Amino acid sequence: MQETPEDKALEDRLGASKFSGEGFLGTDHRPVDEIVAADLHALAQLGVSKETLLAALRDAFEKARAALGGEVAIRPGVTAVAHESMGRIPSPFRGDGV
């Protein structure tokens, strides 16, 4: 499949930078669409919808944010901490952060 300019721009934003070190995808050098397809397949194998995952992540974020920097238990063996900083944080997604 031909890579679009938008795909290339996203891969560039996900890549290594001063802020993200190795990049938002770490050492995974597969194309973004391949990574997303594999993730969707893994979710399907687990019987978890994108919406269920999103709701769980939002819940964890809200609990961590409410803990004001303290560690909060999400479920047995899983904890979360929200860190705040001043300024804008770079994001690979347009409209979020910088």
Summary of the structure (lengths in Angstrom):
residues: 98
radius of gyration: 16.1
end to end distance: 29.7
largest distance: 46.0
contacts: 179
relative contact order: 0.11
helix: 43%
strand: 9%
